[in-house]
Amino acid sequence: MLPKTSRSQAPRYNRATYKVCMMVEFYKEMLISAACEKEARELAEARVRGRQSNMFQNGYSVGDIEILETEEL
């Protein structure tokens, strides 16, 4: 069960500040127009990495990108 709030319920004088590092993974599907599967994979990764500056501004850093599947439509 999730807490009702994302803030500590402890009194302010009883709190400390903590730096918390975490790994957050997400799943994304993209439609890519390419000559072959290999090119589609390369283009998809390049597009995600090219938009990394937007994510970095929100505190995210793109690390590993794992291509799970590629199929021709």
N, C-alpha and C positions, 0 to 999 in steps of 0.2 A: 504494500500500500504506500502510495506517495504521500509525503508530508503536505499539509495544507498550504504551506508557504515555503519560499526558497530562502528565507531569512531565519537566522537563529532566534530561538525563543528565550535564550539566556539574556540576563540584563547586560547592558553595554559594558559596565565596569568589569564584568566577568568573562569577557570575550578576548580572544587574541586573533591576529590576522595570519592566515595560512595561504601559502602558494600551493595550488593543487594542479598537477599535470595529469592529463588523461589522453587516452587514445580513443577517438570517436570515428567509427567507420560508418559509411553510408553506401547505399546501392543506387546506381544511376544507369538508365538505359538511354541511348542516343541513337538517332537515325543518321547514318553517315553515307554519303554518296562517294563511292570509291571504285577503283578498277578491280581490286581483289581484296580478300579478307585481311591480308597483311597490311595493306595500305589503310584500310578502314580502322584497324587497331591503332596504327600510328597516328592517324588523324584524330581519333577520339582522345587519345592521351594528350596530344598537342593542344587540343581545345580546352581540356580540363586544366592543364598546366598554364595555358595562356590566360585563363581567368583567375589564376591564383592570387593576383593582387587584390581582387575584391574580397576573397576569403581572408587574406592576411590582415586586411583592415579590420576584420571582425574577430581577430585573434586566432585564426586557423592557419596552419601551415600544411600544405599538401606533401605527404611523404610518399609511401609506396602506392602505386596504382597497379592493381591486378586485374587483367582482362579475364573475365570468367568464361565468356562464350561469344562467338561471332557467328551469325547465320545470315545467309543471303535471303532477302525477301522477294 
